[in-house]
Amino acid sequence: MCTCRTALTALSLGVLSLLGVPATQAQVQSGTAQTVTGQVSAVEGEFHMAKDYRGEDILKMVDKSYFVTTPTGQQIELKLTRETKVPARANPGDRIEAVTEKGQTLSVKLVGDAGESR
């Protein structure tokens, strides 16, 4: 079942790219949870000055999107919200595994080279 879902997802993304839909808009919109695994190619977000618990100025980074390149070479944008569970910030070059549902990114976690969670 998982292999069929993965193949269907890859086929859908391939058709979207053939139709000229930008790869970053090709996120799966189905009603069932999907797992996206790949390497972060870019991080989009913002940063601003804030205060830490001691009242000292710090630079606070807020990630808004991760652009991920899947093992098949597809580029997918994972939009992050306040509800997205991100236990550790991902940087370009990191391998991640994300769970999405209905176009929403539910969680993102870093994974090691062998597919193990970090």
Secondary structure, 3 states (H helix, E strand, C coil): CHHHHHHHHHHHHHHHHHCCCCHHHCCCCCCCCEEEEEEEEEEEEEEEEEECCCCCEEEEEEEEEEEEECCCCCEEEEECCCCCECCCCCCCCCEEEEEEECCEEEEEEEECCCCCEC
